[in-house]
């Protein structure tokens, strides 16, 4: 139960901060990958400072695990965030969320291919979550009609990257504290995006102080805190269960837009939100995940 609450809290922060991210993209015209780079930079700076004061032992990792963190940082964190924000820019928020949250289905499929069993409740939770998310995000955006094959390839890959991040993170969390896993994976991902968009190019954009406060808020409430909560939850529950519970993020995002931006909700979206809640309840039945600790 504690792990589910951690993941739910992470999904809540991801969902509510999506409203701020949308504002930065559309109203302040900041490129998505710049936002990814800056929120990682703020997250790493704050986390490293906090660990220096409270737990310097968290900086220590075995030399043999360096390749693991390179793969997690580059193939997990960097690709999850980069592909997701690229998808939002190219095909719209709705389809980007829908496709990325096919990740729990991919995790269950991977378990089946590895010879693990999946109960009816497990399969039902995954199917209901996907259906609820599809109803929740609504109609296809105009951007999707003009998307190129490469855009669809990246968007489809975002689900694979997210599934990989969830499953591969569990391996590191079995040996290291969540803060250690975050520190090194965030740092490696941030370095990659700093190569793509060098810091001096960001400085040349002359963003105002208010926008830098938004970047800082995204670094804390969209990156550092929710990923820390998610990793603490993931440490305590099977990967597919964590993925299903995390599908509450689009529910929170849609409700947040309704509350704070005045965006109306159609009956189908309310029905979709209900289905996602049902899926989370199904996923929370411990008996459904016997033998599925990966």
GUBAFI-313035 format. One record per residue: residue number from 1; x, y, z of N, C-alpha, C in turn. Coordinates in pm, whole numbers, padded with zeros to 5 digits. Each point is the difference from the previous one (the first is absolute). Layout:
<atoms>
ATOM  pos      nX      nY      nZ     caX     caY     caZ      cX      cY      cZ
ATOM  NUM       X       Y       Z       X       Y       Z       X       Y       Z
...
</atoms>
This chain:
<atoms>
ATOM  pos      nX      nY      nZ     caX     caY     caZ      cX      cY      cZ
ATOM    1   00083  -00120   00000  -00083   00120   00000   00086   00126   00000
ATOM    2   00110  -00003   00074   00088   00117   00005   00055   00031  -00138
ATOM    3   00041  -00105  -00071   00053   00019  -00135  -00103   00061  -00093
ATOM    4  -00126  -00043   00010  -00105   00055  -00086  -00022   00148   00026
ATOM    5   00007   00039   00128  -00017   00141   00034   00115   00083  -00054
ATOM    6   00121  -00055   00001   00114   00071  -00058  -00023   00024  -00149
ATOM    7  -00041  -00106  -00072  -00021   00013  -00144  -00117   00095  -00029
ATOM    8  -00106  -00010   00080  -00114   00090  -00018   00043   00146   00020
ATOM    9   00082   00025   00101   00048   00137   00025   00085   00048  -00117
ATOM   10   00083  -00089  -00055   00081   00036  -00117  -00088   00036  -00119
ATOM   11  -00103  -00084  -00025  -00092   00027  -00111  -00073   00131   00019
ATOM   12  -00034   00032   00125  -00069   00127   00028   00089   00118  -00034
ATOM   13   00126  -00006   00040   00092   00110  -00032   00027   00010  -00149
ATOM   14   00019  -00113  -00067   00019   00003  -00146  -00121   00060  -00069
ATOM   15  -00119  -00039   00046  -00121   00048  -00065  -00024   00149   00021
ATOM   16   00019   00049   00123  -00024   00142   00027   00107   00088  -00064
ATOM   17   00125  -00048  -00002   00107   00081  -00060  -00009   00003  -00152
ATOM   18  -00078  -00092  -00058  -00018   00002  -00146  -00064   00130  -00046
ATOM   19  -00084   00058   00085  -00063   00128  -00033   00105   00108  -00016
ATOM   20   00098   00004   00091   00108   00098  -00010   00088  -00027  -00122
ATOM   21   00028  -00126  -00027   00083  -00034  -00116  -00068   00045  -00129
ATOM   22  -00130  -00022  -00010  -00074   00043  -00119   00008   00151  -00017
ATOM   23  -00008   00072   00111   00009   00146  -00007   00137   00043  -00052
ATOM   24   00106  -00063   00051   00135   00035  -00042   00020  -00030  -00149
ATOM   25  -00054  -00114  -00048   00014  -00036  -00140  -00073   00099  -00091
ATOM   26  -00127   00021   00031  -00088   00071  -00093  -00001   00150   00019
ATOM   27   00004   00047   00124  -00010   00143   00025   00136   00069   00001
ATOM   28   00105  -00071   00039   00133   00061   00006   00093  -00052  -00110
ATOM   29  -00050  -00091  -00081   00072  -00049  -00120   00138  -00056   00031
ATOM   30   00011  -00073   00109   00128  -00064   00035   00002  -00139  -00064
ATOM   31   00104  -00037  -00074   00007  -00133  -00061  -00008  -00110   00106
ATOM   32  -00075  -00107  -00027  -00017  -00106   00099   00130  -00059   00052
ATOM   33   00099  -00022  -00088   00123  -00062   00046   00082   00094   00088
ATOM   34  -00018   00130  -00016   00064   00094   00092  -00061  -00012   00139
ATOM   35  -00133  -00016   00005  -00067  -00020   00128   00049  -00127   00067
ATOM   36   00015  -00108  -00077   00051  -00126   00053   00138   00021   00061
ATOM   37   00088   00067  -00074   00137   00022   00048   00003   00082   00128
ATOM   38  -00078   00108   00004   00005   00090   00115  -00065  -00063   00123
ATOM   39  -00106  -00073  -00018  -00062  -00061   00119   00090  -00109   00057
ATOM   40   00075  -00071  -00087   00098  -00096   00050   00113   00070   00073
ATOM   41   00045   00115  -00053   00109   00074   00063  -00039   00047   00140
ATOM   42  -00120   00054   00014  -00046   00044   00132  -00014  -00120   00094
ATOM   43  -00053  -00111  -00052  -00019  -00118   00084   00133  -00054   00051
ATOM   44   00100  -00009  -00088   00132  -00051   00039   00066   00092   00101
ATOM   45  -00007   00131  -00024   00064   00096   00091  -00061  -00008   00140
ATOM   46  -00131  -00007   00007  -00067  -00007   00131   00026  -00132   00069
ATOM   47  -00008  -00110  -00075   00019  -00131   00060   00145  -00017   00048
ATOM   48   00097   00042  -00080   00140  -00012   00039   00029   00084   00125
ATOM   49  -00056   00120   00006   00020   00086   00118  -00059  -00064   00125
ATOM   50  -00118  -00054  -00014  -00068  -00063   00114   00078  -00122   00049
ATOM   51   00052  -00081  -00092   00076  -00119   00038   00134   00037   00061
ATOM   52   00061   00108  -00047   00126   00045   00061  -00019   00035   00147
ATOM   53  -00116   00052   00032  -00028   00041   00138  -00048  -00116   00086
ATOM   54  -00079  -00088  -00058  -00068  -00102   00081   00054  -00141  -00014
ATOM   55   00055  -00036  -00117   00037  -00141  -00020   00104  -00012  -00111
ATOM   56   00125   00028   00033   00105  -00006  -00100   00028  -00142  -00048
ATOM   57  -00040  -00097   00079   00019  -00139  -00042  -00081  -00033  -00124
ATOM   58  -00105   00077  -00028  -00084  -00026  -00117   00073   00024  -00130
ATOM   59   00114   00070   00006   00078   00026  -00122   00080  -00122  -00044
ATOM   60   00018  -00096   00089   00087  -00113  -00030  -00073  -00108  -00079
ATOM   61   00060  -00039  -00110  -00051  -00113  -00078   00118  -00088  -00038
ATOM   62  -00027  -00126  -00026   00106  -00093  -00041   00042   00030  -00143
ATOM   63   00129  -00012  -00026   00050   00026  -00135  -00067  -00092  -00102
ATOM   64  -00031  -00122   00042  -00063  -00094  -00092  -00141   00043  -00040
ATOM   65  -00062   00091   00077  -00137   00043  -00030  -00005   00127  -00085
ATOM   66   00116   00055  -00036   00001   00119  -00084  -00072  -00024  -00133
ATOM   67   00025  -00114  -00069  -00075  -00024  -00125  -00150  -00005   00022
ATOM   68  -00043  -00056   00113  -00144  -00003   00029  -00057   00142   00003
ATOM   69   00065   00091   00072  -00051   00136   00011   00007   00074  -00133
ATOM   70   00099  -00030  -00082   00006   00060  -00134  -00120  -00042  -00083
ATOM   71  -00033  -00129   00005  -00115  -00049  -00076  -00130   00059   00054
ATOM   72  -00014   00003   00132  -00123   00055   00059  -00014   00149  -00030
ATOM   73   00111   00074   00009  -00007   00143  -00025  -00028   00034  -00146
ATOM   74   00070  -00070  -00091  -00015   00030  -00142  -00123  -00068  -00061
ATOM   75  -00016  -00128   00026  -00111  -00074  -00060  -00129   00009   00078
ATOM   76   00010   00043   00126  -00119   00012   00082  -00044   00145   00016
ATOM   77   00064   00073   00093  -00042   00136   00033   00002   00092  -00121
ATOM   78   00113   00007  -00071   00011   00093  -00112  -00101  -00030  -00109
ATOM   79  -00015  -00127  -00035  -00090  -00036  -00108  -00147   00013   00039
ATOM   80  -00033  -00033   00125  -00139   00015   00045  -00042   00146  -00008
ATOM   81   00080   00088   00057  -00038   00141   00003   00009   00064  -00138
ATOM   82   00107  -00030  -00072   00016   00059  -00132  -00109  -00044  -00097
ATOM   83  -00028  -00130  -00006  -00101  -00050  -00095  -00140   00050   00038
ATOM   84  -00027   00010   00129  -00133   00045   00044  -00024   00145  -00039
ATOM   85   00096   00088   00029  -00019   00141  -00033   00005   00024  -00150
ATOM   86   00081  -00077  -00071   00001   00010  -00147  -00138  -00040  -00054
ATOM   87  -00059  -00105   00059  -00131  -00045  -00045  -00108   00105   00025
ATOM   88   00007   00065   00117  -00096   00105   00030   00007   00110  -00105
ATOM   89   00122   00037  -00039   00018   00108  -00097  -00046  -00040  -00139
ATOM   90   00014  -00128  -00034  -00027  -00043  -00137  -00141  -00053  -00023
ATOM   91  -00055  -00073   00097  -00133  -00059  -00024  -00103   00040   00104
ATOM   92   00039   00081   00098  -00095   00047   00099   00007  -00079   00130
ATOM   93  -00054   00062   00105   00009  -00057   00135  -00077  -00131   00010
ATOM   94  -00122  -00002  -00055  -00088  -00116   00018   00061  -00130  -00049
ATOM   95   00042  -00003  -00126   00057  -00123  -00055   00133  -00033   00065
ATOM   96   00077   00102   00036   00128  -00025   00067  -00022  -00074   00131
ATOM   97  -00098   00045   00080  -00031  -00066   00126  -00053  -00141  -00024
ATOM   98  -00094  -00012  -00094  -00061  -00130  -00027   00105  -00103  -00038
ATOM   99   00089   00035  -00091   00099  -00097  -00048   00103  -00031   00108
ATOM  100   00045   00103   00073   00099  -00029   00104  -00056  -00093   00107
ATOM  101  -00128   00015   00031  -00057  -00084   00105  -00050  -00136  -00052
ATOM  102   00050  -00039  -00116  -00009  -00141  -00040   00113  -00080   00065
ATOM  103   00088   00070   00072   00115  -00066   00063  -00039  -00118   00090
ATOM  104  -00105   00013   00086  -00035  -00117   00083  -00034  -00123  -00084
ATOM  105  -00066   00022  -00117  -00031  -00113  -00088   00128  -00066  -00049
ATOM  106   00100   00082  -00033   00127  -00054  -00048   00072  -00078   00110
ATOM  107  -00011   00049   00124   00065  -00070   00112  -00064  -00137   00022
ATOM  108  -00132  -00006  -00003  -00071  -00128   00017   00035  -00093  -00116
ATOM  109   00005   00053  -00123   00034  -00082  -00116   00142  -00056   00015
ATOM  110   00092   00082   00050   00137  -00045   00021   00004  -00112   00104
ATOM  111  -00077   00016   00107  -00006  -00106   00102  -00052  -00131  -00058
ATOM  112  -00102   00010  -00087  -00056  -00121  -00061   00104  -00067  -00091
ATOM  113   00074   00082  -00074   00103  -00056  -00089   00111  -00068   00080
ATOM  114   00022   00046   00122   00103  -00060   00086  -00054  -00119   00079
ATOM  115  -00124  -00040  -00030  -00056  -00119   00063  -00072   00025   00131
ATOM  116  -00019   00126   00036  -00072   00031   00123  -00150  -00003  -00026
ATOM  117  -00076  -00030   00102  -00145  -00006  -00015  -00060   00138   00027
ATOM  118  -00118   00022  -00060  -00074   00125   00023  -00144  -00037   00031
ATOM  119  -00049   00043   00114  -00137  -00031   00040  -00100   00080  -00083
ATOM  120  -00126  -00040   00009  -00105   00073  -00071  -00012   00144   00051
ATOM  121   00018   00018   00130  -00008   00134   00057   00113   00089  -00052
ATOM  122   00118  -00060  -00019   00113   00075  -00054  -00030   00050  -00140
ATOM  123  -00044  -00092  -00085  -00031   00036  -00139  -00114   00100  -00005
ATOM  124  -00100  -00020   00086  -00113   00093   00004   00045   00140   00040
ATOM  125   00088   00009   00098   00049   00131   00044   00070   00073  -00113
ATOM  126   00083  -00071  -00075   00074   00062  -00110  -00094   00046  -00111
ATOM  127  -00095  -00087  -00036  -00094   00034  -00109  -00090   00116   00040
ATOM  128  -00052  -00004   00122  -00088   00107   00047   00075   00132   00009
ATOM  129   00126  -00003   00044   00081   00122   00008   00020   00060  -00138
ATOM  130   00031  -00083  -00100   00021   00050  -00136  -00130   00058  -00057
ATOM  131  -00112  -00071   00023  -00129   00049  -00051  -00039   00132   00068
ATOM  132   00020   00007   00131  -00034   00121   00072   00084   00118  -00043
ATOM  133   00129  -00023  -00024   00087   00108  -00046  -00042   00048  -00139
ATOM  134  -00037  -00094  -00087  -00046   00037  -00135  -00124   00088   00006
ATOM  135  -00095  -00034   00088  -00121   00081   00015   00031   00135   00064
ATOM  136   00098   00000   00088   00032   00119   00076   00065   00109  -00084
ATOM  137   00094  -00040  -00086   00076   00100  -00074  -00080   00063  -00112
ATOM  138  -00113  -00061  -00036  -00089   00064  -00097   00041  -00023  -00144
ATOM  139  -00035   00096  -00085   00017  -00013  -00143   00147   00022  -00041
ATOM  140   00030  -00042  -00123   00134   00017  -00054   00025   00147  -00030
ATOM  141   00117   00048   00035   00033   00141  -00019   00027   00030  -00148
ATOM  142  -00013   00128  -00042   00031   00035  -00139   00145  -00029  -00038
ATOM  143   00092   00008   00099   00140  -00025  -00030   00023  -00140  -00054
ATOM  144  -00080  -00096   00048   00021  -00140  -00039  -00023  -00021  -00149
ATOM  145  -00089   00080  -00059  -00030  -00016  -00143   00120   00035  -00087
ATOM  146   00089   00082   00051   00117   00043  -00077   00129  -00066   00048
ATOM  147  -00013  -00096   00092   00120  -00065   00053   00065  -00088  -00107
ATOM  148   00133  -00004   00003   00076  -00080  -00094   00026  -00139   00059
ATOM  149   00038  -00096  -00085   00029  -00136   00051   00099   00000   00116
ATOM  150   00102   00086  -00006   00097   00004   00109  -00065   00045   00129
ATOM  151  -00096   00093  -00007  -00071   00046   00119  -00075  -00115   00065
ATOM  152  -00064  -00081  -00082  -00074  -00116   00054   00095  -00104   00056
ATOM  153   00115  -00013  -00063   00100  -00096   00050   00047   00040   00139
ATOM  154   00032   00129   00018   00044   00048   00131  -00109  -00014   00103
ATOM  155  -00123   00033  -00039  -00113  -00010   00093  -00022  -00144   00044
ATOM  156   00005  -00092  -00095  -00016  -00142   00035   00114  -00047   00089
ATOM  157   00120   00050  -00028   00116  -00040   00080  -00012   00050   00143
ATOM  158  -00075   00109   00024  -00012   00054   00135  -00060  -00102   00096
ATOM  159  -00093  -00083  -00048  -00058  -00105   00084   00105  -00105   00034
ATOM  160   00082  -00034  -00098   00106  -00099   00022   00102   00053   00100
ATOM  161   00038   00127  -00017   00098   00060   00092  -00055   00006   00142
ATOM  162  -00128   00034   00014  -00059   00009   00133  -00006  -00137   00066
ATOM  163  -00040  -00102  -00077  -00003  -00137   00052   00141  -00043   00041
ATOM  164   00098   00031  -00086   00139  -00034   00032   00046   00070   00127
ATOM  165  -00032   00129   00013   00041   00075   00118  -00056  -00063   00128
ATOM  166  -00127  -00038  -00002  -00063  -00057   00118   00066  -00133   00038
ATOM  167   00015  -00088  -00099   00055  -00133   00028   00148   00008   00037
ATOM  168   00077   00080  -00074   00144   00006   00022   00034   00073   00129
ATOM  169  -00085   00095   00041   00025   00070   00126  -00007  -00095   00118
ATOM  170  -00086  -00100  -00007  -00014  -00093   00112   00131  -00072   00029
ATOM  171   00077  -00024  -00104   00129  -00069   00020   00092   00085   00087
ATOM  172   00009   00129  -00029   00085   00087   00080  -00056   00024   00139
ATOM  173  -00134   00007   00010  -00063   00026   00130   00015  -00118   00096
ATOM  174   00030  -00117  -00054   00024  -00115   00087   00134   00011   00072
ATOM  175   00089   00087  -00049   00134   00010   00056   00028   00138   00060
ATOM  176  -00059   00105  -00059   00029   00137   00042  -00126   00073   00045
ATOM  177   00021   00105   00078  -00111   00085   00043  -00058   00072  -00121
ATOM  178  -00130   00031   00003  -00061   00072  -00113   00072   00129  -00035
ATOM  179   00052   00071   00103   00069   00126  -00026   00128  -00020  -00080
ATOM  180   00071  -00109   00027   00122  -00031  -00075  -00033  -00029  -00146
ATOM  181  -00103  -00081  -00021  -00040  -00034  -00137  -00041   00126  -00075
ATOM  182  -00075   00088   00065  -00042   00124  -00064   00119   00091  -00031
ATOM  183   00090   00016   00095   00112   00092  -00017   00081  -00035  -00124
ATOM  184   00037  -00126  -00014   00086  -00037  -00111  -00076  -00009  -00132
ATOM  185  -00122  -00049   00002  -00076  -00008  -00126  -00039   00138  -00049
ATOM  186  -00038   00091   00091  -00032   00137  -00038   00122   00072  -00054
ATOM  187   00115  -00018   00067   00122   00068  -00043   00040  -00043  -00141
ATOM  188  -00004  -00129  -00025   00038  -00052  -00131  -00098   00048  -00108
ATOM  189  -00129  -00002   00031  -00100   00049  -00095   00019   00149  -00027
ATOM  190   00027   00077   00106   00021   00143  -00016   00119   00033  -00086
ATOM  191   00108  -00077   00015   00120   00022  -00083  -00032  -00024  -00147
ATOM  192  -00078  -00105  -00028  -00038  -00026  -00139  -00074   00119  -00061
ATOM  193  -00101   00051   00072  -00077   00111  -00056   00079   00129  -00003
ATOM  194   00100   00014   00088   00087   00117  -00004   00089  -00002  -00124
ATOM  195   00031  -00119  -00050   00074  -00011  -00126  -00090   00038  -00118
ATOM  196  -00125  -00044   00007  -00096   00032  -00107  -00027   00151  -00006
ATOM  197  -00026   00061   00117  -00021   00145   00009   00099   00056   00101
ATOM  198   00115   00047  -00044   00103   00050   00092  -00052   00113   00088
ATOM  199   00049   00007   00124  -00048   00103   00094   00013   00143  -00052
ATOM  200   00105   00028  -00080   00016   00138  -00048  -00111   00040  -00098
ATOM  201  -00059  -00101  -00068  -00113   00032  -00087  -00124   00035   00083
ATOM  202  -00015  -00070   00113  -00112   00032   00088   00020   00138   00061
ATOM  203   00124   00031   00040   00029   00133   00056  -00028   00110  -00101
ATOM  204   00027  -00029  -00128  -00020   00100  -00105  -00148   00030  -00023
ATOM  205  -00089  -00087   00049  -00144   00023  -00017  -00052   00109   00092
ATOM  206   00078   00033   00105  -00035   00108   00094  -00141  -00017   00059
ATOM  207  -00023  -00117   00056  -00128  -00023   00067  -00010   00090   00123
ATOM  208  -00120   00051   00026  -00017   00092   00114  -00006  -00076   00132
ATOM  209   00003   00075   00110   00005  -00060   00134  -00123  -00085   00029
ATOM  210  -00117   00046  -00044  -00122  -00077   00024   00007  -00137  -00066
ATOM  211   00057  -00005  -00120   00011  -00128  -00070   00100  -00092   00069
ATOM  212   00107   00056   00055   00096  -00083   00073  -00064  -00058   00126
ATOM  213  -00089   00075   00064  -00073  -00056   00114  -00088  -00116  -00045
ATOM  214  -00057   00009  -00119  -00080  -00111  -00053   00087  -00121  -00027
ATOM  215   00119   00023  -00056   00093  -00112  -00021   00034  -00067   00133
ATOM  216   00024   00082   00102   00033  -00055   00132  -00117  -00080   00056
ATOM  217  -00121   00052  -00016  -00119  -00071   00048  -00016  -00134  -00071
ATOM  218   00025  -00002  -00131  -00007  -00126  -00075   00109  -00096   00045
ATOM  219   00118   00054   00033   00108  -00085   00048  -00034  -00068   00131
ATOM  220  -00073   00072   00087  -00035  -00055   00132  -00126  -00085  -00008
ATOM  221  -00109   00057  -00053  -00131  -00063   00012  -00039  -00088  -00119
ATOM  222   00076   00011  -00109  -00027  -00087  -00115   00109  -00104  -00020
ATOM  223   00112   00017   00071   00114  -00090  -00023   00051  -00062   00130
ATOM  224   00063   00079   00084   00069  -00054   00117  -00095  -00071   00095
ATOM  225  -00101   00070   00050  -00088  -00058   00102  -00083  -00116  -00056
ATOM  226  -00069   00015  -00116  -00079  -00114  -00048   00081  -00122  -00038
ATOM  227   00117   00020  -00061   00082  -00116  -00034   00053  -00069   00126
ATOM  228   00031   00079   00103   00043  -00059   00127  -00114  -00082   00061
ATOM  229  -00120   00056  -00001  -00116  -00072   00053  -00026  -00127  -00081
ATOM  230   00007   00013  -00133  -00025  -00116  -00086   00100  -00110   00028
ATOM  231   00128   00035   00014   00102  -00101   00027  -00019  -00066   00136
ATOM  232  -00040   00079   00100  -00029  -00059   00131  -00117  -00098  -00010
ATOM  233  -00102   00035  -00080  -00112  -00091  -00019   00038  -00122  -00081
ATOM  234   00077   00023  -00108   00042  -00110  -00086   00084  -00101   00076
ATOM  235   00073   00047   00098   00083  -00090   00081  -00086  -00099   00078
ATOM  236  -00126   00035   00023  -00088  -00079   00086  -00107  -00078  -00076
ATOM  237  -00005   00009  -00133  -00109  -00064  -00073   00047  -00047  -00137
ATOM  238  -00073  -00092  -00063   00036  -00046  -00133  -00004   00112  -00102
ATOM  239   00081  -00013  -00105   00013   00107  -00098  -00131   00030  -00072
ATOM  240  -00072  -00105  -00043  -00124   00023  -00073  -00105   00066   00088
ATOM  241  -00006  -00039   00127  -00095   00064   00092   00031   00148   00014
ATOM  242   00128   00034   00015   00039   00141   00010  -00039   00075  -00126
ATOM  243   00016  -00063  -00117  -00038   00065  -00125  -00148   00027  -00009
ATOM  244  -00082  -00095   00044  -00145   00020  -00004  -00042   00111   00095
ATOM  245   00052  -00001   00122  -00035   00105   00097   00044   00137  -00053
ATOM  246   00111   00005  -00071   00049   00126  -00055  -00091   00056  -00109
ATOM  247  -00088  -00083  -00057  -00094   00052  -00101  -00100   00097   00061
ATOM  248   00005   00017   00131  -00081   00106   00063   00051   00139  -00039
ATOM  249   00122   00007  -00055   00054   00131  -00040  -00091   00074  -00098
ATOM  250  -00044  -00062  -00112  -00088   00076  -00089  -00132   00039   00064
ATOM  251  -00049  -00080   00095  -00121   00038   00072   00024   00130   00075
ATOM  252   00110   00005   00073   00033   00121   00077   00022   00118  -00094
ATOM  253   00067  -00024  -00114   00028   00108  -00094  -00128   00060  -00057
ATOM  254  -00095  -00086  -00036  -00126   00048  -00058  -00083   00074   00105
ATOM  255  -00007  -00056   00121  -00075   00066   00106   00066   00131   00039
ATOM  256   00134   00004   00000   00072   00123   00031  -00031   00108  -00103
ATOM  257  -00002  -00038  -00128  -00033   00097  -00105  -00143   00050   00016
ATOM  258  -00088  -00088   00046  -00140   00039   00024  -00009   00099   00115
ATOM  259   00074  -00026   00107  -00008   00085   00119   00069   00135  -00020
ATOM  260   00120  -00003  -00060   00083   00121  -00004  -00004   00075  -00132
ATOM  261  -00032  -00070  -00109  -00004   00066  -00130  -00140   00013  -00056
ATOM  262  -00098  -00055   00072  -00138   00012  -00044  -00035  -00086  -00121
ATOM  263   00082  -00100  -00029  -00028  -00090  -00113  -00110  -00098   00039
ATOM  264  -00107  -00002  -00079  -00113  -00086   00033   00030  -00147  -00022
ATOM  265  -00069  -00085   00074   00014  -00145  -00014  -00128  -00058  -00058
ATOM  266   00015  -00080  -00105  -00115  -00066  -00060  -00035  -00126   00079
ATOM  267  -00124  -00049  -00015  -00039  -00123   00071   00094  -00117  -00027
ATOM  268   00050  -00011  -00125   00091  -00111  -00031   00128   00011   00080
ATOM  269   00048   00123   00025   00122   00017   00079  -00022  -00039   00145
ATOM  270  -00115   00036   00055  -00032  -00044   00136  -00004  -00153   00007
ATOM  271  -00059  -00062  -00104  -00006  -00147  -00004   00140  -00059  -00010
ATOM  272   00086   00063  -00079   00137  -00046  -00012   00075   00009   00132
ATOM  273  -00021   00111   00072   00063   00017   00130  -00045  -00110   00096
ATOM  274  -00128  -00033  -00005  -00052  -00107   00086   00065  -00134  -00034
ATOM  275   00019  -00028  -00129   00063  -00125  -00040   00145  -00008   00051
ATOM  276   00071   00112  -00008   00139   00000   00048   00003  -00026   00151
ATOM  277  -00094   00059   00073  -00008  -00026   00144  -00030  -00147   00028
ATOM  278  -00088  -00059  -00080  -00031  -00143   00015   00124  -00084  -00029
ATOM  279   00075   00039  -00104   00123  -00072  -00034   00101   00008   00114
ATOM  280   00012   00118   00062   00093   00014   00112  -00043  -00088   00116
ATOM  281  -00132  -00011   00023  -00050  -00086   00107   00030  -00147  -00030
ATOM  282  -00019  -00040  -00126   00032  -00138  -00038   00150  -00027   00016
ATOM  283   00080   00098  -00039   00145  -00017   00010   00046  -00011   00144
ATOM  284  -00079   00054   00092   00039   00002   00141  -00035  -00128   00073
ATOM  285  -00059  -00097  -00070  -00029  -00129   00062   00126  -00084   00000
ATOM  286   00058  -00017   00115   00130  -00068   00009  -00004  -00140  -00060
ATOM  287  -00112  -00068   00011  -00008  -00137  -00053   00016  -00003  -00152
ATOM  288  -00025   00114  -00065   00007   00004  -00145   00143  -00004  -00051
ATOM  289   00097   00028   00088   00136   00018  -00048   00095  -00108   00054
ATOM  290  -00054  -00112   00044   00086  -00107   00048   00088  -00048  -00115
ATOM  291   00129  -00011   00027   00091  -00044  -00103   00040   00108  -00097
ATOM  292  -00041   00127   00026   00028   00109  -00093   00078   00109   00070
ATOM  293   00107  -00035   00063   00076   00098   00076   00097   00081  -00085
ATOM  294   00005  -00027  -00130   00089   00075  -00089  -00075   00120  -00055
</atoms>
